[in-house]
Amino acid sequence: MDIIYSYLLESSVSIILLYAVYWLFLRRDTFFTVNRFYLAGSIIFSLLFPIFKWNIDFGGNSSGYVFLLDTVTITPEKVQATIAPHLSLIRIITVVYLTGAALFLIRFALQVYQVLRLVRRYSVTQKHGLRLVFIDRNYQPFSFFRLVFMPESLREAGALPQIIEHEKVHADQNHSIDLILLEILTIVQWFNPIIWLYRRSLKSIHEYLADEGVIVKGFDKLNYQELLLGQTLGIQVNDLTNNFNHSLLKNRIIMMTKQRSGTFSGWKALLAIPIALGLILIFAISVNSGSAKEGQGPEQMVSLSGKPVPIEFQGSIYLDDTLVKASGKEPVYEVVKTMPEFNGGFSALVEYLIANIKYPDEAKKNNITGTVFVSFIVEKDGTISNTALLKSANPLLDAEALRVVSAMPNWKPGLNDDGKPVNVKFNLPINFTLEEKTQTEKKP
């Protein structure tokens, strides 16, 4: 789950920043094709870039940092007061997100079914390279790929050529592909309010392009605008279709009469390039400034949340992505493209430790507390090996931490740049603490 939340965060940040460029610099321009591909490209980029990770190694000496899993706190009652609410909140958020995604997925499927049902129910006429479907309902004319639906009352209407030309632009430019992209984005990021602005903007651009196509074909602009006004009472079938009369009618008429934007305006979309590169640098690229050698201890460790944690090492062997033979004849890595994961994510790891660690009775009796740092290797088959003490707190606490970490079930193994499983070293701090009430009772 941690990977999913990271993906959603990175994708959401990308969507917000790229839409901000459109809203501030592009939305008033008449370069509709540029704007269309900018918004559609932004969706594709935001959905895909968080999936790919790159690791860059510049060589040289060690930076003095290793990765450290977030601290797990253990009390005699098993669960520290702050852990249970945290785990409960994670579960609630997960259920809410998955429920929302499932509902929008069902919505998408129902929209496709609604269109296909209309095709099966009414006859299809081939005309102008399109498949026309005349229906006996008061729907606005709309299209889905090369299927064009319109009410029976328009079959002999004089405005039919303009309507067909409008929908033909949608079909020829494959606007339905953009709409499917919008539906995928909505399923994945239904919680992000910016996607609803994306939907409105991209659908509006589709209509501007179709209106432009009608005018270019030589149809009278004034008559066409009157036709748009005359179609305002029709019902829109669903959001998955290109509708002849979009709700933003005023903006469509303004765009038809607006003076064309200057040539320079079309280049403003390039403002997205530094934003995209910045997102890749921040989220997708891990920089390795060097590698430590066997027997060298880093000066400090960095948790997954990025906070430095200074500790004193006791002669531990530090391993990273150099070919250090520490697990048979296989190299051990510290950072790989896809890091190992406890089944169920970090929250499940916390639950496992809480359920299995027993606060030693003698430690409780003598009011012994402290944080034990344990290192271990997740083998390429997911098993745990080379469990070792990285920093001691107390022999009683050390032994219990080592026992439970050594007995951990298999993890999902780490993968290198080639997608092959490899051995990866982890460091886990376990904080043994006594609650204030217990400590007070033990005082003389």
Wavefront OBJ file of the C-alpha trace (Angstrom):
o trace
v 0.000 0.000 0.000
v 2.881 2.387 0.687
v 3.836 2.176 -3.007
v 0.256 2.952 -4.044
v 0.057 6.020 -1.808
v 3.418 7.220 -3.125
v 2.181 6.764 -6.713
v -1.046 8.689 -6.028
v 0.851 11.550 -4.367
v 3.370 11.909 -7.206
v 0.695 11.617 -9.879
v -1.517 14.200 -8.136
v 1.318 16.719 -7.803
v 2.085 16.315 -11.508
v -1.552 16.804 -12.529
v -1.895 19.943 -10.407
v 1.316 21.602 -11.623
v 0.753 20.825 -15.305
v -2.847 22.041 -15.177
v -1.675 25.242 -13.516
v 0.454 25.946 -16.618
v -2.588 25.429 -18.844
v -4.844 27.595 -16.687
v -2.376 30.468 -16.386
v -0.901 30.566 -19.887
v -2.858 28.513 -22.447
v -6.598 28.407 -21.816
v -7.413 31.706 -23.574
v -5.399 30.905 -26.714
v -6.945 29.727 -29.964
v -4.266 27.069 -30.569
v -6.822 24.386 -29.798
v -4.802 21.486 -31.192
v -1.775 22.456 -29.102
v -3.942 22.772 -26.008
v -5.607 19.435 -26.669
v -2.334 17.555 -26.945
v -0.927 19.442 -23.973
v -3.784 18.324 -21.685
v -3.905 14.762 -23.039
v -0.108 14.494 -22.803
v -0.201 15.820 -19.244
v -2.613 13.049 -18.283
v -0.447 10.338 -19.849
v 2.721 11.742 -18.262
v 1.130 12.035 -14.813
v -0.222 8.483 -14.931
v 3.030 6.905 -16.113
v 6.040 8.789 -14.784
v 5.621 7.710 -11.107
v 5.874 4.083 -12.262
v 9.422 4.473 -13.562
v 12.391 4.964 -11.245
v 16.009 5.546 -12.213
v 19.109 5.149 -10.074
v 22.146 7.269 -11.002
v 25.550 6.442 -9.527
v 28.237 9.118 -9.832
v 30.867 6.976 -8.084
v 33.329 8.342 -5.562
v 33.202 8.072 -1.800
v 30.252 7.302 0.386
v 27.898 10.120 1.269
v 27.654 8.763 4.797
v 23.962 7.819 4.639
v 22.068 4.547 4.617
v 18.341 3.930 4.423
v 16.505 3.250 7.630
v 12.968 1.944 8.035
v 10.743 4.139 10.194
v 10.897 3.428 13.918
v 8.456 0.918 15.385
v 7.556 1.524 19.038
v 6.808 -1.407 21.355
v 5.231 -1.131 24.800
v 4.256 -3.819 27.333
v 0.680 -3.426 26.122
v 1.957 -4.115 22.573
v 0.579 -0.984 20.948
v 1.690 2.535 21.641
v -1.215 4.951 21.850
v -0.266 6.648 18.588
v 0.145 3.463 16.518
v -3.377 2.034 16.669
v -5.070 5.242 15.471
v -2.463 5.501 12.709
v -3.119 1.962 11.486
v -6.875 2.463 11.760
v -6.627 5.684 9.763
v -4.606 3.929 7.051
v -7.272 1.226 6.794
v -10.073 3.803 6.606
v -8.291 5.810 3.913
v -7.581 2.646 1.924
v -11.199 1.483 2.084
v -12.502 4.926 1.110
v -10.094 5.215 -1.819
v -10.749 1.717 -3.169
v -14.510 2.204 -2.795
v -14.372 5.447 -4.754
v -12.183 3.904 -7.475
v -14.540 0.924 -7.752
v -17.594 3.188 -8.076
v -16.026 5.217 -10.874
v -14.906 2.031 -12.617
v -18.506 0.772 -12.491
v -19.662 4.162 -13.771
v -17.281 3.882 -16.737
v -18.510 0.378 -17.559
v -22.149 1.492 -17.385
v -21.463 4.396 -19.748
v -19.942 2.051 -22.332
v -22.870 -0.336 -21.907
v -25.366 2.509 -22.380
v -23.809 3.476 -25.717
v -23.599 -0.120 -26.958
v -27.209 -0.746 -25.987
v -28.331 2.156 -28.165
v -26.410 0.654 -31.110
v -28.125 -2.696 -30.647
v -31.565 -1.146 -30.280
v -31.557 1.186 -33.308
v -30.519 0.711 -36.908
v -27.137 1.959 -38.138
v -26.753 3.950 -41.370
v -23.383 4.348 -43.118
v -22.846 7.914 -44.328
v -19.845 10.224 -44.835
v -17.535 7.608 -43.349
v -19.596 7.563 -40.135
v -22.117 5.154 -38.645
v -25.262 7.189 -37.982
v -27.738 5.997 -35.367
v -31.113 7.780 -35.305
v -32.914 7.345 -31.987
v -36.449 8.237 -30.859
v -35.286 10.046 -27.738
v -34.622 13.717 -27.142
v -30.865 13.343 -26.856
v -28.431 15.980 -28.021
v -26.455 14.762 -31.046
v -23.345 12.992 -29.775
v -20.577 10.722 -30.991
v -18.430 7.880 -29.684
v -15.502 7.091 -31.980
v -17.176 6.819 -35.431
v -20.660 6.222 -34.072
v -22.886 9.330 -34.321
v -26.203 9.385 -32.459
v -28.948 11.925 -33.073
v -32.716 12.197 -32.591
v -34.978 10.955 -35.390
v -36.343 14.487 -35.810
v -33.060 15.569 -37.385
v -33.009 12.888 -40.099
v -34.460 15.228 -42.733
v -33.488 18.521 -41.100
v -31.605 21.119 -43.124
v -29.038 21.415 -40.331
v -28.061 17.758 -40.609
v -24.922 18.385 -42.757
v -23.522 20.829 -40.168
v -24.187 18.417 -37.321
v -22.575 15.524 -39.224
v -19.543 17.662 -40.058
v -19.225 18.631 -36.389
v -19.296 15.019 -35.240
v -16.993 13.984 -38.090
v -14.293 16.252 -36.651
v -14.649 14.458 -33.304
v -14.333 11.098 -35.053
v -11.458 12.023 -37.388
v -9.400 13.526 -34.547
v -10.093 10.570 -32.205
v -11.466 12.710 -29.393
v -13.010 9.612 -27.822
v -9.510 8.393 -26.946
v -9.050 11.544 -24.856
v -12.361 10.882 -23.120
v -11.280 7.357 -22.200
v -8.039 8.835 -20.807
v -10.172 11.182 -18.725
v -12.178 8.248 -17.391
v -9.003 6.363 -16.433
v -7.686 9.474 -14.697
v -10.986 9.870 -12.863
v -10.923 6.264 -11.656
v -7.354 6.604 -10.369
v -7.640 10.126 -8.929
v -11.322 10.618 -8.230
v -10.388 12.361 -4.966
v -8.372 15.087 -6.740
v -10.578 18.121 -7.493
v -8.256 19.244 -10.294
v -9.292 16.332 -12.522
v -12.802 17.760 -12.781
v -11.280 20.954 -14.162
v -9.257 18.789 -16.559
v -12.455 17.127 -17.766
v -14.192 20.445 -18.346
v -11.199 21.982 -20.131
v -10.440 19.052 -22.440
v -14.083 18.567 -23.409
v -14.365 22.279 -24.157
v -11.310 22.099 -26.425
v -12.911 19.181 -28.281
v -15.924 21.376 -28.994
v -13.775 24.325 -30.079
v -11.963 22.038 -32.533
v -15.229 20.635 -33.901
v -16.745 24.120 -34.242
v -13.594 25.286 -36.017
v -13.832 22.332 -38.397
v -17.405 23.221 -39.352
v -16.513 26.848 -40.101
v -13.433 25.844 -42.122
v -15.673 23.672 -44.344
v -17.469 26.858 -45.462
v -20.650 26.734 -43.405
v -22.040 30.119 -42.433
v -20.819 31.041 -38.959
v -24.000 32.899 -37.936
v -26.310 30.079 -39.052
v -24.131 27.568 -37.224
v -24.287 29.585 -33.994
v -28.081 29.741 -34.322
v -28.079 25.960 -34.732
v -26.134 25.601 -31.466
v -28.661 27.779 -29.682
v -31.497 25.683 -31.089
v -30.051 22.461 -29.673
v -29.833 23.606 -26.027
v -32.812 21.564 -24.814
v -31.505 18.111 -25.691
v -30.438 15.628 -23.013
v -26.760 14.659 -22.698
v -26.451 10.876 -22.717
v -23.292 10.602 -20.531
v -19.768 11.960 -20.000
v -18.093 9.379 -22.233
v -19.431 10.935 -25.448
v -18.719 14.069 -27.489
v -21.936 16.075 -27.408
v -22.935 18.446 -30.182
v -24.167 21.039 -27.710
v -21.741 21.301 -24.810
v -22.797 23.231 -21.696
v -20.155 25.943 -22.287
v -22.087 27.394 -25.213
v -21.129 31.005 -24.468
v -17.416 30.178 -24.508
v -17.783 28.273 -27.784
v -19.364 31.251 -29.502
v -16.679 33.559 -28.074
v -13.926 31.291 -29.386
v -15.522 31.221 -32.856
v -15.411 35.023 -33.047
v -12.117 35.592 -31.222
v -9.071 36.902 -33.045
v -6.482 34.189 -33.618
v -3.661 34.037 -31.066
v -0.166 35.073 -32.173
v 2.419 32.516 -33.227
v 4.326 32.909 -29.961
v 1.322 31.676 -27.960
v 1.703 28.193 -29.347
v 5.169 27.899 -27.806
v 3.949 28.577 -24.273
v 3.169 24.895 -23.859
v 6.938 24.357 -23.616
v 6.711 25.800 -20.109
v 5.665 22.301 -19.072
v 9.111 20.896 -19.907
v 10.964 22.274 -16.838
v 8.056 21.181 -14.639
v 8.152 17.641 -16.051
v 11.933 17.472 -15.643
v 11.652 18.764 -12.089
v 9.053 16.112 -11.225
v 11.303 13.395 -12.633
v 14.309 14.680 -10.695
v 12.369 14.926 -7.429
v 10.316 11.739 -7.574
v 11.768 9.364 -10.167
v 15.556 9.634 -9.901
v 17.644 8.379 -7.004
v 21.192 9.740 -6.945
v 24.002 7.627 -5.537
v 27.034 9.797 -4.831
v 29.291 6.861 -4.068
v 29.729 3.545 -2.307
v 31.086 2.622 1.055
v 33.610 -0.156 1.456
v 33.461 -3.132 3.751
v 34.185 -2.151 7.348
v 33.212 1.512 6.868
v 30.352 2.820 8.940
v 28.272 5.770 7.735
v 28.044 8.778 10.009
v 24.255 8.786 10.109
v 21.194 6.999 8.781
v 18.210 8.445 6.930
v 14.678 7.185 7.540
v 12.295 6.636 4.661
v 10.642 9.910 5.626
v 13.973 11.623 4.987
v 14.844 12.639 8.556
v 18.505 12.088 9.567
v 18.931 9.815 12.587
v 22.433 10.020 14.132
v 23.599 6.788 15.785
v 26.834 5.307 17.046
v 27.927 2.149 15.251
v 29.609 -0.802 16.910
v 31.856 -2.143 14.145
v 29.024 -3.193 11.870
v 29.742 -3.983 8.228
v 28.073 -1.422 5.996
v 26.843 -2.705 2.648
v 25.522 -0.779 -0.325
v 25.326 -1.292 -4.068
v 28.945 -2.362 -4.460
v 29.690 -6.029 -5.073
v 30.306 -6.886 -1.427
v 30.183 -10.626 -0.831
v 28.097 -10.800 2.347
v 25.486 -13.381 1.463
v 27.194 -16.398 -0.047
v 28.523 -15.356 -3.432
v 25.739 -12.905 -4.172
v 26.213 -9.114 -3.983
v 24.126 -7.173 -1.457
v 22.579 -3.861 -2.450
v 21.351 -1.017 -0.339
v 19.289 0.810 -2.974
v 17.710 -0.826 -6.007
v 15.124 0.239 -8.557
v 12.290 -1.620 -6.793
v 12.901 -1.888 -3.075
v 11.769 -4.999 -1.137
v 8.421 -4.739 0.597
v 6.861 -6.554 3.513
v 3.632 -8.150 2.301
v 0.980 -5.541 3.001
v 3.431 -2.647 3.293
v 4.977 -0.925 6.286
v 1.684 -0.917 8.203
v 1.555 -4.717 7.988
v 5.175 -4.884 9.174
v 4.248 -2.792 12.220
v 1.344 -5.116 12.964
v 3.596 -8.168 12.681
v 6.182 -6.753 15.088
v 3.572 -5.626 17.601
v 1.901 -9.036 17.534
v 5.113 -11.007 17.975
v 7.497 -8.968 20.138
v 7.214 -9.632 23.869
v 8.541 -6.956 26.181
v 10.969 -8.918 28.427
v 9.626 -9.251 31.997
v 13.009 -8.464 33.531
v 13.279 -5.342 31.364
v 9.876 -4.190 32.572
v 10.790 -4.948 36.173
v 13.976 -2.889 35.961
v 12.421 -0.099 33.889
v 14.737 -0.769 30.920
v 13.940 1.099 27.701
v 15.814 1.992 24.528
v 15.956 1.709 20.757
v 17.526 -1.350 19.151
v 18.843 -0.993 15.579
v 18.692 -4.294 13.697
v 20.071 -4.898 10.211
v 18.954 -7.740 7.964
v 19.081 -8.801 4.324
v 16.054 -9.536 2.198
v 17.324 -12.290 -0.090
v 16.356 -12.437 -3.742
v 13.831 -15.171 -2.881
v 12.263 -12.936 -0.193
v 13.672 -14.775 2.824
v 15.354 -12.947 5.709
v 19.044 -13.575 6.439
v 22.111 -12.030 8.104
v 20.110 -10.561 10.959
v 22.566 -8.571 13.050
v 22.687 -6.007 15.808
v 23.560 -2.578 14.446
v 23.171 -0.614 17.677
v 22.525 -2.067 21.119
v 20.084 -0.768 23.719
v 20.237 -3.576 26.300
v 21.005 -7.322 25.966
v 17.422 -8.200 26.926
v 15.893 -5.870 24.358
v 18.533 -6.744 21.758
v 17.782 -10.465 21.973
v 14.028 -9.990 21.616
v 14.370 -7.674 18.620
v 16.771 -10.067 16.871
v 14.495 -13.044 17.553
v 11.417 -11.489 15.990
v 13.192 -9.912 13.017
v 14.902 -13.229 12.218
v 11.523 -14.971 12.206
v 9.837 -12.520 9.821
v 7.907 -14.121 6.947
v 9.132 -13.692 3.393
v 9.136 -10.237 1.824
v 8.564 -9.264 -1.773
v 12.168 -9.212 -3.045
v 13.914 -6.144 -4.450
v 14.492 -5.825 -8.197
v 17.447 -4.271 -9.984
v 17.327 -2.155 -13.146
v 16.928 -5.311 -15.257
v 13.936 -6.442 -13.221
v 15.860 -9.321 -11.658
v 15.509 -10.095 -7.915
v 18.571 -9.210 -5.809
v 19.657 -9.209 -2.155
v 18.935 -5.945 -0.348
v 20.017 -4.800 3.104
v 17.630 -3.032 5.484
v 18.029 -1.385 8.889
v 15.135 -1.358 11.331
v 14.935 0.626 14.605
v 12.663 -0.867 17.288
v 11.909 1.402 20.211
v 11.084 -0.332 23.517
v 9.333 2.051 25.863
v 7.335 1.890 29.084
v 4.226 4.007 29.357
v 4.272 6.808 31.900
v 1.900 5.026 34.244
v 4.075 1.910 34.368
v 7.206 3.965 34.940
v 5.561 5.826 37.834
v 4.528 2.612 39.534
v 8.132 1.299 39.442
v 9.580 4.386 41.105
v 10.409 3.942 44.870
l 1 2 3 4 5 6 7 8 9 10 11 12 13 14 15 16 17 18 19 20 21 22 23 24 25 26 27 28 29 30 31 32 33 34 35 36 37 38 39 40 41 42 43 44 45 46 47 48 49 50 51 52 53 54 55 56 57 58 59 60 61 62 63 64 65 66 67 68 69 70 71 72 73 74 75 76 77 78 79 80 81 82 83 84 85 86 87 88 89 90 91 92 93 94 95 96 97 98 99 100 101 102 103 104 105 106 107 108 109 110 111 112 113 114 115 116 117 118 119 120 121 122 123 124 125 126 127 128 129 130 131 132 133 134 135 136 137 138 139 140 141 142 143 144 145 146 147 148 149 150 151 152 153 154 155 156 157 158 159 160 161 162 163 164 165 166 167 168 169 170 171 172 173 174 175 176 177 178 179 180 181 182 183 184 185 186 187 188 189 190 191 192 193 194 195 196 197 198 199 200 201 202 203 204 205 206 207 208 209 210 211 212 213 214 215 216 217 218 219 220 221 222 223 224 225 226 227 228 229 230 231 232 233 234 235 236 237 238 239 240 241 242 243 244 245 246 247 248 249 250 251 252 253 254 255 256 257 258 259 260 261 262 263 264 265 266 267 268 269 270 271 272 273 274 275 276 277 278 279 280 281 282 283 284 285 286 287 288 289 290 291 292 293 294 295 296 297 298 299 300 301 302 303 304 305 306 307 308 309 310 311 312 313 314 315 316 317 318 319 320 321 322 323 324 325 326 327 328 329 330 331 332 333 334 335 336 337 338 339 340 341 342 343 344 345 346 347 348 349 350 351 352 353 354 355 356 357 358 359 360 361 362 363 364 365 366 367 368 369 370 371 372 373 374 375 376 377 378 379 380 381 382 383 384 385 386 387 388 389 390 391 392 393 394 395 396 397 398 399 400 401 402 403 404 405 406 407 408 409 410 411 412 413 414 415 416 417 418 419 420 421 422 423 424 425 426 427 428 429 430 431 432 433 434 435 436 437 438 439 440 441 442 443 444
